[in-house]
Amino acid sequence: MDKLKIIKTSDLKRILPGVLISTVALVVIFIMVDLQEVIFALSQAEYKYLLIGIPVYLAGYVFRALAWKTLLRGEVEFKEVFLTMQAGYLLNNILPLRLGELGRALILGRKNMGFWRVFSTILIERAFDMILAAGLLLGTIPYVLGSAQSMEVAYIVGSAVLIGLLCLHLLARYQGWVMDRFLNLSNRWTIVSRFGADRLQNFFQGLSSLTSLQKFLRVLVWMILSWSSSILYHYFVLLAFVPKVKILWAAFGLGTVSLGVALPSSPSYIGIIEAAWVGALSLFGLSYSSALAYALTVHLVHILISLVFGSYALGREGESLGQIYRELLERRRS
């Protein structure tokens, strides 16, 4: 069956906003930049720094896979976790509606793990991401703007991040109490019941691996190492385009991009990633053309690496992309 024939009208309505946002972002970018200058920036880049950065980039994936393995209580081998994660990235790059996360749960769930149990751990991983990304962005903004109270703001943001992480741990420890409170509130207010007790229960399934403070801290350390590796990777690649770059540029840019990709977009976040990097780096005085050249480079690296590892991962499953796509659409509709 052709892929287009299995997309329902409701799915097309979900896809359209993302495509429009990506299209608008691309149009704005190419109005602002001089393509000849972009090509010149790409031709003059010192790609030796990219070669240094790629192992750091892969190390970030290793740390993230170790965090996910911990959330899965170590019941899945590292190789399976790593390749499933890469398969999810590939699916996000190819398929609409950001089905990669569901794809990860579908692939690993078949290995006696169960779809919803795996999906709940992915939700927890994303919760860590949101807290760390918000902390990174808010913590770097004062330094970007040159605020005299930069250090004070950084302390406040750091405290907020710690509070957010503490809340995750407390939810894991006292999920039964939270579930009881939720059921009581849902009986009183319809708007609460619409969230669904089953969704909250799925979320708690992932949190159950964090009831131990030791495991919680282990996940946190792996996630911080993953984010730190990503910042360092972007710093190295920025060196290829801007010899006097500061690591603040990479940290602020990564925080901005993490916020930007939360917007609806076409597959692979086309346009959104480029616009976020151009906007972030322009605040440091970097030309739009050089910033776009950099953004295109790191975006292409991400696509190629996920293509290599993700294709191998999907090939091991012995299923066609079309079959996985159909199953993912059914899961999303259910």
C-alpha positions in Angstrom: 0.0 0.0 0.0 1.4 3.4 -0.9 2.3 5.6 2.1 0.1 8.4 1.0 -3.0 6.2 0.9 -2.7 5.3 4.6 -2.6 8.9 5.8 -6.1 10.0 6.9 -7.5 13.5 6.6 -7.0 14.0 10.4 -3.3 13.1 10.0 -2.9 15.5 7.1 -4.4 18.3 9.3 -1.7 17.5 11.9 1.1 17.5 9.3 0.1 20.8 7.6 1.0 23.2 10.4 4.5 21.8 10.7 5.1 22.0 7.0 3.9 25.6 6.9 6.1 26.6 9.8 9.2 24.9 8.3 8.4 26.6 4.9 8.0 30.0 6.4 11.3 29.5 8.4 13.1 28.5 5.2 11.7 31.5 3.2 12.7 34.0 5.9 16.2 32.5 6.2 16.9 32.6 2.5 15.6 36.2 2.2 18.0 37.2 4.9 21.1 35.5 3.7 23.4 35.7 0.6 23.7 32.2 -0.8 27.1 33.1 -2.3 28.4 34.0 1.2 27.0 30.8 2.6 28.9 28.8 0.0 32.0 30.8 0.7 31.7 30.2 4.4 31.3 26.4 3.8 34.3 26.4 1.5 36.5 28.3 4.0 35.6 26.2 7.0 38.3 24.3 8.9 36.7 20.9 8.8 39.4 19.4 11.0 37.4 20.7 14.0 34.4 18.8 12.7 36.5 15.6 12.7 37.4 16.3 16.3 33.8 17.0 17.2 32.1 13.9 15.7 33.6 11.5 18.4 32.3 13.9 21.1 28.9 13.9 19.3 28.8 10.1 19.4 29.9 10.1 23.0 26.8 12.2 23.8 24.6 9.5 22.2 26.4 6.8 24.3 25.7 8.8 27.5 22.1 9.2 26.5 21.7 5.5 25.8 23.2 4.7 29.2 20.6 7.0 30.8 17.8 5.2 28.9 19.2 1.8 29.8 19.1 2.8 33.5 15.4 3.9 33.1 14.8 0.5 31.6 16.3 -1.0 34.7 19.2 -2.5 32.8 16.8 -5.2 31.3 18.0 -4.4 27.8 21.5 -4.7 26.5 23.3 -1.4 25.7 23.6 -2.3 22.0 19.8 -2.8 21.7 19.2 0.5 23.5 21.6 2.5 21.4 20.4 1.2 18.1 16.7 1.6 19.0 17.4 5.2 19.9 19.1 5.7 16.6 16.2 4.1 14.8 13.9 6.6 16.5 16.0 9.5 15.3 15.9 8.1 11.7 12.1 7.8 11.9 11.8 11.4 13.1 14.0 12.5 10.1 11.9 10.6 7.6 8.3 10.4 8.8 5.8 13.2 9.6 4.2 13.8 13.0 7.4 13.1 14.9 6.7 9.4 15.1 10.3 8.5 16.2 9.5 8.3 19.9 6.6 6.0 19.3 8.9 4.1 17.0 11.4 3.5 19.8 8.7 2.2 22.0 7.3 0.0 19.2 10.7 -1.6 18.4 11.9 -2.1 21.9 8.4 -3.0 23.2 8.4 -6.1 21.0 11.4 -7.5 23.0 9.2 -8.6 25.9 9.2 -5.1 27.3 5.7 -3.9 26.3 5.0 -0.8 24.3 3.6 1.4 27.1 6.3 0.5 29.6 9.0 1.5 27.1 7.1 4.6 26.1 6.8 5.7 29.7 10.6 5.7 30.1 10.9 7.8 26.9 8.6 10.3 28.5 10.8 10.5 31.6 13.9 10.9 29.4 12.1 13.9 27.7 11.2 15.3 31.1 14.9 15.4 32.0 15.6 17.0 28.6 13.0 19.7 29.2 14.3 20.6 32.6 18.0 20.7 31.5 17.2 22.5 28.2 15.2 25.2 30.1 18.0 25.5 32.6 20.6 25.9 29.9 18.7 28.5 28.0 17.6 30.6 30.9 21.0 30.3 32.6 22.9 31.6 29.5 20.5 34.4 28.5 21.8 36.9 31.1 25.4 36.3 29.9 24.3 36.8 26.3 22.6 40.1 27.2 25.5 41.2 29.4 23.4 41.6 32.5 25.2 42.8 35.6 23.2 40.2 37.6 24.3 37.3 35.4 25.7 35.2 38.2 22.7 35.8 40.5 20.3 34.8 37.7 22.4 31.7 37.0 22.1 30.7 40.7 18.3 31.2 40.6 18.0 29.1 37.4 20.2 26.4 38.8 18.1 26.3 41.9 14.9 26.0 39.8 16.5 23.1 37.8 17.4 21.3 41.0 13.8 21.8 42.3 12.4 20.4 39.0 14.7 17.4 39.3 13.7 16.9 42.9 10.1 17.0 42.0 10.7 14.1 39.5 12.4 12.1 42.2 9.5 12.8 44.7 6.9 11.8 42.1 8.8 8.5 41.7 8.9 7.9 45.4 5.3 8.9 46.1 3.5 8.1 42.9 0.7 6.2 44.8 -0.1 9.3 46.8 -0.1 11.5 43.6 -2.3 9.0 41.8 -4.9 9.1 44.6 -4.9 12.9 44.6 -5.4 12.9 40.8 -8.3 10.5 41.0 -10.0 12.7 43.7 -9.5 15.8 41.6 -10.8 14.1 38.4 -14.0 13.2 40.2 -14.5 16.9 41.1 -13.3 18.6 37.9 -13.9 17.3 34.4 -11.0 19.2 33.0 -8.6 17.1 35.1 -10.3 13.8 34.1 -9.7 14.7 30.5 -6.0 14.2 31.0 -6.7 10.5 31.6 -5.6 8.3 34.6 -4.1 5.8 32.1 -1.7 8.4 30.8 -0.6 9.4 34.3 -0.1 5.7 35.1 2.0 5.2 32.0 4.2 8.1 33.1 4.5 6.6 36.6 5.7 3.3 35.0 8.7 5.1 33.7 9.2 6.9 37.0 9.2 3.6 38.9 12.9 3.0 37.9 13.8 6.3 39.8 12.4 5.3 43.2 16.0 4.6 44.2 18.0 7.8 44.7 21.1 6.0 43.4 19.4 5.2 40.1 17.9 8.7 39.9 21.4 10.3 40.3 22.8 7.8 37.7 20.3 8.9 35.1 20.9 12.6 35.9 24.7 12.2 35.6 24.3 10.4 32.2 21.9 13.1 30.9 24.2 15.9 32.1 27.2 14.2 30.4 25.1 13.9 27.2 24.2 17.5 27.2 27.7 18.6 28.0 29.0 16.5 25.1 26.6 18.1 22.8 27.7 21.6 23.9 31.3 20.6 23.4 30.6 19.2 20.0 28.9 22.4 18.8 31.8 24.4 20.2 34.3 22.4 18.1 32.2 22.7 14.9 31.7 26.4 15.5 35.5 26.7 15.7 35.5 25.5 12.1 33.6 28.7 11.1 34.6 31.2 13.8 38.2 30.9 15.2 37.4 33.1 18.2 34.2 31.4 19.3 33.3 31.1 23.0 31.7 28.0 24.5 28.8 30.3 25.6 27.8 30.5 21.9 27.4 26.8 21.7 25.5 26.5 25.0 23.1 29.3 24.3 22.5 28.1 20.7 21.8 24.6 21.9 19.3 25.9 24.4 17.6 28.0 21.7 17.5 25.1 19.3 16.0 22.8 22.0 13.2 25.3 22.4 12.8 25.8 18.7 12.3 22.1 17.9 9.4 22.0 20.2 7.5 23.8 17.5 5.6 21.8 14.8 7.8 21.3 11.8 8.3 19.0 8.8 10.3 15.8 9.2 13.9 16.3 10.4 13.0 19.8 11.8 13.9 21.3 8.4 14.0 25.1 8.6 13.4 25.2 12.4 16.9 24.1 13.3 18.5 26.5 10.8 16.3 29.4 11.9 17.1 28.8 15.6 20.8 28.6 15.1 20.9 31.7 12.8 18.9 33.7 15.4 21.0 32.6 18.3 24.4 33.1 16.7 23.4 36.5 15.2 23.2 37.8 18.8 27.0 37.3 19.0 27.6 39.3 15.9 28.0 36.3 13.5 26.7 37.0 10.0 23.5 35.3 8.9 25.4 33.6 6.1 28.1 32.1 8.4 25.5 31.1 10.9 23.5 29.3 8.3 26.6 27.6 6.9 27.2 26.3 10.4 23.6 25.3 11.0 23.5 23.4 7.7 26.7 21.5 8.6 25.5 20.3 12.0 22.1 19.4 10.7 23.6 17.4 7.9 25.9 15.5 10.3 22.9 14.6 12.5 20.9 13.3 9.5 23.8 11.3 8.2 24.7 9.7 11.5 21.1 8.8 12.2 20.8 7.4 8.7 23.8 5.1 9.1 23.0 3.8 12.6 19.2 4.0 12.2 19.2 2.1 8.9 21.3 -0.7 10.4 18.9 -0.8 13.4 15.8 -1.0 11.3 17.4 -3.6 9.0 18.0 -5.8 12.0 14.3 -5.8 12.7 13.5 -7.3 9.3 10.6 -4.9 8.6 9.9 -2.4 5.9 9.6 1.3 6.7 6.1 1.3 5.3 5.0 -1.4 7.8 6.5 0.4 10.7 4.9 3.6 9.6 1.4 2.0 9.4 1.8 0.6 12.9 3.0 3.9 14.3 0.0 5.7 12.8 -2.4 3.2 14.4 -0.6 3.7 17.7 -0.9 7.5 17.5 -4.6 7.3 16.6 -5.3 4.9 19.5 
